[in-house]
Amino acid sequence: MSVRVRIPTPLRRFTANAEEVGVNGDTIGAVVDDLERKFPGMKERLCDDQGRVRRFVNIYVNGDDIRFLNGLESHVNDGDEIAIVPAIAGG
Amino acid sequence: MNITAAKGASAVLCASGRDSGADSAGLRLGELGAPERERLRRGRVLIVGVGGLGAPAAMQLAAAGVGTLGLVDFDTVESSNLPRQLLYRTADVGLPKATVAAERLRSFPGLSVRCFSRRLVAADAAEIFSQFDFVIDGTDRVATKYLVNDAAVFCGLPFSHAGIVGFHGQTMTVMPRQSACFRCLFPTPPPEGEVPTCQEAGVIGPLAGTIGVIQAMEALKYLSGAGRLLTDRLLIYDALGAEWRSVRLSPNRKCPLCGAQPTIHRIESVEYDIEECR
């Protein structure tokens, strides 16, 4: 499946400042792996060393939190929009 | 509105709209009639952190006719604050932010300002919060954002959460035990150093102003009863791309604070002891 991933500004240093990137995968986990292949270093910002989504990052598929779907096993379809939302603490 | 010169080279906005709401174009809106404006006048908003977010929020609320503002900030004005914290002037560098902000805001007729020139801590957060109707989280510290969230939920106090860094901002409004809280989104504080700090990434002034003003708008809507609050949504602003997005939130049944089986039953100070983002 070919999906679009919205990259939050704090992570655009990995994507040469691209706001949105196209990646492939049947699940969110596969999407993250493809992100890593195309943009090395990205996965470490999203997942811990056991492959779980970091607790200060949330991932959404078409606006729905994957924690309420099937986590990294959540299926994606062609054209889905994936959003990465990190915790932001500045004020 | 009249702009009059105050001490030194500073100029202070005095909003005549506070005295007679009908004279202010912004207050002729149907949604803000006499009853709503009276609710604003009786309203009490606490702003925790009078910096990039809190300063513009405070100015907007003061000008809109909110009756009471509470300001919590332990910090002093630094020259690096000036490009985005528009309440402060060069002559204020070194002075306590809460005190300076309170003095400046008291130029608005009829506004009562309560000044807490110290750090918000777990020991008395609830006692302070109980004096107000709405809280604005203007803090720049991960740990304090959790403290604000937890204290507000325990007090049943609606509040606006926000975070900014670089050119990225996001904000949500929380109606405790009705809508998603901050811990529904991020259940536990991240390890120190994992979340980009203002010191590492910086933050651009207009972004801070934009998000802070939205927080003020949420307070005005809550107090007046107008419109729909930013609950169960996270509003995200990408200032570089000039794009607004939102994601849906919902109360998390596994939330350690407001979920079905909470594990947090009181405000614990130790969890909030994370290195400050300055």
HADDOCK unambig.tbl for C-alpha pairs under 7 A between the chains (distance, minus, plus):
assign (segid A and resid 9 and name CA) (segid B and resid 167 and name CA) 6.72 0.50 0.50
assign (segid A and resid 9 and name CA) (segid B and resid 168 and name CA) 5.94 0.50 0.50
assign (segid A and resid 9 and name CA) (segid B and resid 238 and name CA) 6.96 0.50 0.50
assign (segid A and resid 55 and name CA) (segid B and resid 186 and name CA) 6.33 0.50 0.50
assign (segid A and resid 55 and name CA) (segid B and resid 190 and name CA) 6.66 0.50 0.50
assign (segid A and resid 56 and name CA) (segid B and resid 186 and name CA) 5.91 0.50 0.50
assign (segid A and resid 56 and name CA) (segid B and resid 190 and name CA) 5.77 0.50 0.50
assign (segid A and resid 63 and name CA) (segid B and resid 247 and name CA) 4.72 0.50 0.50
assign (segid A and resid 63 and name CA) (segid B and resid 248 and name CA) 5.61 0.50 0.50
assign (segid A and resid 64 and name CA) (segid B and resid 247 and name CA) 6.97 0.50 0.50
assign (segid A and resid 64 and name CA) (segid B and resid 248 and name CA) 6.11 0.50 0.50
assign (segid A and resid 87 and name CA) (segid B and resid 195 and name CA) 6.78 0.50 0.50
assign (segid A and resid 88 and name CA) (segid B and resid 163 and name CA) 4.79 0.50 0.50
assign (segid A and resid 88 and name CA) (segid B and resid 164 and name CA) 5.94 0.50 0.50
assign (segid A and resid 88 and name CA) (segid B and resid 165 and name CA) 6.75 0.50 0.50
assign (segid A and resid 88 and name CA) (segid B and resid 195 and name CA) 6.76 0.50 0.50
assign (segid A and resid 89 and name CA) (segid B and resid 140 and name CA) 5.68 0.50 0.50
assign (segid A and resid 89 and name CA) (segid B and resid 141 and name CA) 5.82 0.50 0.50
assign (segid A and resid 89 and name CA) (segid B and resid 142 and name CA) 5.12 0.50 0.50
assign (segid A and resid 89 and name CA) (segid B and resid 163 and name CA) 4.68 0.50 0.50
assign (segid A and resid 89 and name CA) (segid B and resid 164 and name CA) 6.33 0.50 0.50
assign (segid A and resid 90 and name CA) (segid B and resid 139 and name CA) 6.98 0.50 0.50
assign (segid A and resid 90 and name CA) (segid B and resid 140 and name CA) 4.13 0.50 0.50
assign (segid A and resid 90 and name CA) (segid B and resid 141 and name CA) 6.41 0.50 0.50
assign (segid A and resid 90 and name CA) (segid B and resid 163 and name CA) 5.06 0.50 0.50
assign (segid A and resid 90 and name CA) (segid B and resid 164 and name CA) 4.67 0.50 0.50
assign (segid A and resid 90 and name CA) (segid B and resid 165 and name CA) 5.47 0.50 0.50
assign (segid A and resid 90 and name CA) (segid B and resid 197 and name CA) 6.25 0.50 0.50
assign (segid A and resid 90 and name CA) (segid B and resid 198 and name CA) 5.65 0.50 0.50
assign (segid A and resid 91 and name CA) (segid B and resid 51 and name CA) 6.55 0.50 0.50
assign (segid A and resid 91 and name CA) (segid B and resid 52 and name CA) 5.47 0.50 0.50
assign (segid A and resid 91 and name CA) (segid B and resid 53 and name CA) 5.44 0.50 0.50
assign (segid A and resid 91 and name CA) (segid B and resid 138 and name CA) 5.38 0.50 0.50
assign (segid A and resid 91 and name CA) (segid B and resid 139 and name CA) 5.05 0.50 0.50
assign (segid A and resid 91 and name CA) (segid B and resid 140 and name CA) 3.96 0.50 0.50
assign (segid A and resid 91 and name CA) (segid B and resid 163 and name CA) 5.82 0.50 0.50
assign (segid A and resid 91 and name CA) (segid B and resid 164 and name CA) 5.70 0.50 0.50
